[in-house]
Amino acid sequence: MGRGARVRRVRRGGAARAAEDYATLDQLSGGRLDIIIGKGNDPDQNALFGYEPDGQWDRNREKYELLRRVLRETGVSWSGRYRPALTKATTQPRPYRSDGASAGRRTGGTRRRLWWAPGSTGCT
């Protein structure tokens, strides 16, 4: 069986849509799918998506935290600064693994490097 990688930018639907897409592929792979999330490092990318560069770190952290919650929990109630609130939301399908996902995020740059993995709150 071959291996492959696919990179996809999630433009509409945000964390909830990404969670559903991830869980679908996770189910099909029997729990062998990992997700890696990156912010990008070119300031022009912010303008491309209509974001102000000043909020990029907070926006990325908020989106990642929501993604982790909707993958791991059911009935998620959540409010944040960068998207409308959720009330008792459950994404379908659910991930194959009971812990929700093997999700890690690494953002790069010369000024700040962050790493989050399941159960981690550390920064390097």
Buried (B, 14 or more C-beta within 10 A) or exposed (E): EEEEEEEEEBEEEBBBBBBBBBBBBBBEEEEEBEBEBEBBEEEEBBEEEEBEEEEBBEBBBBBBBBBBBBBBBEEBEBEBEBBEEBEEBEBEEBBBBEEBBBBBBBBEEEEEEBEBEBEEEEEE
